[in-house]
Amino acid sequence: MSPARRRRAVLALQERLGFSERRACRLAGQHRYTQRHSVAVADDDAALRAALRTFSRRRPRRGYRQAHQHLLDQGWSINRKRTQRLWREEGLRVPAKRRKRQRRGDSTIPGDRLRAEHPDHVWAFDFQWDVTEDGRAVKLLYIVDEFTREALAMEAERRIDADRVVDVLDRIVRQQGRRPEFVRCDNGPEMTSNALRDWCRFSRTGAAFIEPGSPWENPFVESFNSRVRDELLAVESFSCLTEAKVMVEDFRHDYNANRPHRAHRMKTPAAFAEDWKTPHRAAPASAELHDRYAIAPFNAGGSLTLQVPTNHQLSKQVDR
């Protein structure tokens, strides 16, 4: 029990049972000096509590860690433990969660051994279902980069088949100029279809199918599913399919640009992807030098020495 709660217990014993302060403190296990100590309230306490309540109203499915990062981004200088204490005192809690689905494809690499090591190494995708206000079903397709946690695409349609999945993948490749080395998915009919198998073969992309009934083998997109369900689908009602498409796309942009991840040291997916690219932009030039001059890739902090190959065409003509 905290000193504040013991203080209230001592006061209750004094008021209701008429105990002296000495006796009430002994029964409650509170030191008399602690009982008499006046609690100092920080000058910014009221404004900080108001900021936390505002964040909780705007993001009802996010906890105190996300709130703390939001306060830091807003310019507050605050300790994480203080944020947690005020969050609890204000009664701001995230409600408990809920549950999810399964068939079989041919993997080019075991799914349980595949781990994303750089952007566009592994893309994972999955489906979710919701309904509009008229009771008609809405099928949602999510495609996530496992390394950066970026939501590359979120599609909402009445019906999404294998051809539609391939169209979305082609659109990402065309518009964003990126292509995966592997795709990870479950064994649904859209994933095990010939259309997706042909797309993987023509684009030279490997496939990693998880075991049937084992969603934990596809953890990143499953975690993303949970975030979408908690922060969007469970709190919003779609009047029509067009509204669902607009809100889903807005959520994708907001997720990539404004939702920090603990795995990225509280950076957003977009910021993490940009920071990761910065030290790797010299890699293509380094690889080209290696191919042309047969030397190791240069070190940005050292000096670059070019070694001219001995089998140059001009030297062959002189030798003749």
C-alpha positions in Angstrom: 0.0 0.0 0.0 1.4 3.4 -0.9 1.9 6.2 1.6 -0.9 8.2 0.1 -3.4 5.3 0.6 -2.1 4.8 4.2 -2.6 8.5 4.8 -6.2 8.2 3.8 -6.7 5.1 5.9 -5.3 6.9 9.0 -7.7 9.8 8.4 -10.6 7.4 8.0 -9.7 5.7 11.4 -9.6 9.1 13.1 -12.9 10.3 11.7 -15.0 7.2 11.9 -13.6 5.5 15.0 -12.2 8.5 16.9 -8.7 7.0 17.1 -5.8 9.2 18.0 -3.2 9.9 15.3 -0.6 7.8 17.1 -2.9 4.7 17.3 -4.3 5.1 13.8 -0.7 5.3 12.4 0.3 2.2 14.3 -2.6 0.2 13.0 -2.2 1.4 9.4 1.6 1.0 9.4 2.2 4.6 8.7 5.1 6.7 10.2 3.7 9.8 11.9 6.2 12.0 10.2 5.0 10.7 6.8 1.4 11.2 7.9 2.1 14.9 8.7 4.2 15.5 5.6 2.5 17.9 3.2 2.5 16.6 -0.4 4.0 19.1 -2.8 2.1 19.4 -6.1 4.2 20.4 -9.1 3.2 23.6 -10.9 2.6 21.8 -14.2 0.6 18.9 -12.6 -2.8 20.1 -13.7 -1.7 20.8 -17.3 0.1 17.5 -17.5 -3.0 15.6 -16.3 -5.1 17.5 -18.8 -2.7 16.5 -21.6 -2.9 12.9 -20.6 -6.7 12.9 -20.5 -6.8 14.6 -23.9 -4.4 12.0 -25.4 -6.5 9.2 -23.9 -9.7 10.6 -25.5 -8.0 10.9 -28.9 -6.2 7.5 -28.7 -8.3 5.3 -26.4 -6.5 2.1 -27.3 -3.0 3.4 -26.5 -1.2 3.1 -23.1 1.0 5.2 -20.9 4.2 4.4 -22.9 2.6 5.9 -26.1 1.3 8.8 -24.0 4.8 9.4 -22.6 6.4 9.5 -26.0 3.6 11.8 -27.2 4.4 14.2 -24.3 8.1 14.1 -25.2 7.3 14.9 -28.8 5.2 17.9 -27.6 8.2 19.3 -25.7 7.5 18.1 -22.2 10.4 17.3 -19.9 9.0 14.4 -17.8 10.1 11.1 -16.3 8.4 8.0 -17.6 7.6 6.9 -14.0 5.8 10.1 -13.4 3.7 9.7 -16.5 2.8 6.2 -15.4 1.8 7.4 -11.9 -0.4 10.2 -13.2 -1.9 7.9 -15.8 -2.9 5.5 -13.1 -4.2 8.2 -10.8 -6.4 9.5 -13.5 -7.8 6.0 -14.1 -6.7 5.9 -17.7 -6.5 2.3 -18.7 -6.6 0.4 -22.0 -9.4 -2.2 -22.0 -8.6 -5.9 -22.4 -8.3 -7.6 -25.8 -10.0 -10.4 -28.0 -9.4 -13.4 -30.7 -8.8 -15.1 -34.8 -8.2 -18.1 -38.4 -6.4 -21.4 -41.4 -5.1 -24.4 -45.2 -1.5 -25.1 -47.2 1.1 -23.8 -49.6 4.6 -24.7 -50.7 7.3 -22.7 -49.0 10.7 -21.9 -50.7 12.2 -21.4 -47.2 11.0 -22.6 -43.8 8.9 -19.9 -42.3 10.1 -20.5 -38.7 13.7 -19.8 -39.8 13.0 -16.6 -41.8 13.8 -13.4 -39.9 13.7 -9.9 -41.6 17.2 -8.3 -41.6 16.6 -5.2 -43.7 13.7 -3.3 -45.4 11.8 -5.2 -48.1 13.4 -8.5 -46.9 10.1 -10.0 -45.7 6.5 -8.7 -46.4 3.7 -10.3 -44.4 0.1 -10.1 -45.3 -3.2 -11.2 -43.9 -7.0 -10.6 -43.9 -9.5 -9.2 -41.5 -13.3 -8.9 -41.6 -15.7 -6.2 -40.6 -19.2 -5.0 -41.5 -20.8 -1.8 -42.6 -23.9 -0.4 -41.0 -26.2 -2.2 -43.5 -24.8 -5.5 -42.3 -22.8 -6.3 -45.4 -19.3 -7.7 -44.9 -16.1 -5.8 -45.6 -12.9 -7.7 -46.3 -9.6 -6.0 -45.4 -6.1 -6.9 -46.7 -3.0 -5.8 -44.9 0.6 -5.9 -46.2 3.3 -5.1 -43.7 7.1 -4.8 -43.9 8.4 -7.0 -41.0 11.6 -5.0 -40.6 10.3 -1.5 -40.6 6.8 -2.3 -39.4 5.4 -0.1 -42.1 1.9 -0.7 -43.4 2.6 -0.9 -47.1 -1.1 -1.3 -48.1 -4.5 -1.6 -46.5 -7.3 -2.5 -48.8 -11.1 -2.6 -48.0 -13.4 -4.3 -50.4 -16.5 -6.5 -50.4 -14.5 -9.3 -52.0 -10.8 -9.8 -52.3 -9.6 -12.8 -54.3 -6.1 -13.9 -55.3 -6.1 -11.7 -58.4 -6.9 -8.7 -56.3 -4.0 -9.5 -53.9 -1.6 -9.7 -56.9 -2.9 -6.3 -58.2 -2.1 -4.7 -54.8 1.4 -6.2 -54.8 2.0 -4.9 -58.3 0.7 -1.5 -57.3 3.2 -1.3 -54.3 6.1 -2.3 -56.6 5.0 0.2 -59.2 4.2 3.2 -57.0 6.7 2.8 -54.2 9.6 1.3 -56.2 10.2 -1.6 -53.8 10.0 -5.4 -54.0 10.2 -8.1 -51.3 12.6 -10.9 -51.2 10.1 -13.1 -49.4 6.4 -13.0 -48.6 5.0 -14.6 -45.4 1.4 -15.6 -45.2 -1.0 -18.3 -43.9 -2.5 -21.1 -46.0 -5.8 -19.4 -47.0 -7.1 -20.0 -50.5 -5.9 -16.5 -51.7 -2.4 -17.3 -50.6 -2.1 -20.9 -52.0 -3.6 -19.9 -55.4 -1.8 -20.2 -58.7 -2.0 -16.4 -59.2 0.2 -15.6 -56.2 2.5 -18.6 -57.0 3.0 -17.2 -60.5 3.6 -13.7 -59.2 6.3 -15.0 -56.8 8.0 -17.0 -59.6 8.0 -14.1 -62.1 9.2 -11.5 -59.6 11.8 -13.9 -58.1 10.2 -13.7 -54.7 10.4 -16.5 -52.1 7.3 -17.7 -50.2 7.2 -18.7 -46.5 3.9 -20.3 -45.5 3.2 -20.7 -41.8 1.9 -24.0 -40.4 -1.9 -24.3 -40.4 -3.5 -23.1 -37.2 -0.2 -21.4 -36.1 -0.8 -17.6 -36.3 2.1 -17.0 -33.9 4.4 -17.9 -36.8 3.3 -14.7 -38.6 3.6 -12.4 -35.5 4.1 -9.0 -37.1 1.0 -8.9 -39.3 -1.0 -10.5 -36.5 0.1 -7.8 -34.1 -0.8 -5.2 -36.7 -4.3 -6.9 -37.0 -4.7 -6.4 -33.3 -3.8 -2.7 -33.5 -6.3 -2.1 -36.3 -9.0 -4.0 -34.5 -8.5 -2.1 -31.2 -7.8 1.4 -32.6 -10.1 1.5 -35.6 -12.6 -1.3 -36.2 -13.7 -1.6 -32.6 -14.3 2.1 -32.2 -15.6 3.2 -35.7 -18.8 2.4 -37.6 -18.7 2.4 -41.4 -21.8 3.7 -43.1 -20.7 2.4 -46.5 -17.7 0.8 -48.3 -16.4 4.2 -49.5 -16.2 5.5 -45.9 -14.4 2.3 -44.9 -11.8 2.8 -47.6 -11.1 6.4 -46.7 -10.8 5.7 -42.9 -8.6 2.6 -43.5 -6.2 4.6 -45.7 -6.2 7.5 -43.2 -5.3 5.0 -40.4 -2.5 3.6 -42.5 -0.9 7.0 -43.0 -1.4 7.9 -39.3 0.1 4.6 -38.2 3.2 4.9 -40.4 3.9 8.6 -39.5 2.7 9.0 -35.9 2.7 5.6 -34.0 6.0 5.0 -32.3 7.2 1.4 -31.6 9.2 0.1 -28.7 11.1 -2.2 -31.0 12.4 0.9 -32.9 13.2 2.8 -29.6 10.0 4.7 -29.8 10.4 5.8 -33.5 7.6 5.7 -35.9 7.9 3.1 -38.8 8.4 5.9 -41.4 11.1 7.6 -39.3 12.9 4.3 -38.6 12.9 3.4 -42.3 14.3 6.8 -43.2 17.0 6.6 -40.5 18.0 3.1 -41.6 18.4 4.2 -45.2 20.8 7.1 -44.4 23.9 5.1 -43.6 23.2 2.6 -46.4 22.8 5.0 -49.3 26.5 4.6 -50.3 26.2 0.9 -50.6 25.3 0.7 -54.4 28.3 2.9 -55.3 30.5 0.7 -53.1 29.3 -2.4 -54.8 29.9 -1.0 -58.2 33.5 -0.1 -57.2 34.0 -3.6 -56.0 32.8 -5.1 -59.3 34.9 -2.8 -61.5 38.2 -2.7 -59.5 38.1 -5.9 -57.5 38.6 -4.2 -54.1 36.7 -4.4 -50.9 33.8 -1.8 -50.5 35.3 1.5 -49.3 35.0 2.8 -45.7 33.3 6.2 -45.5 35.7 7.2 -42.7 38.9 6.0 -44.5 40.7 6.7 -47.8 39.7 5.2 -51.1 42.5 3.6 -53.2 41.7 2.2 -56.6 43.7 -0.8 -57.8 44.0 -1.0 -61.5 43.5 -4.5 -62.8 46.6 -6.1 -64.4 44.6 -7.7 -67.3 43.6 -4.4 -68.9 43.0 -4.7 -72.6 45.6 -2.0 -73.4 48.4 -3.9 -71.6 47.6 -7.0 -73.6 48.1 -5.0 -76.9 51.4 -3.6 -75.7 52.7 -7.1 -74.7 52.0 -8.2 -78.2 
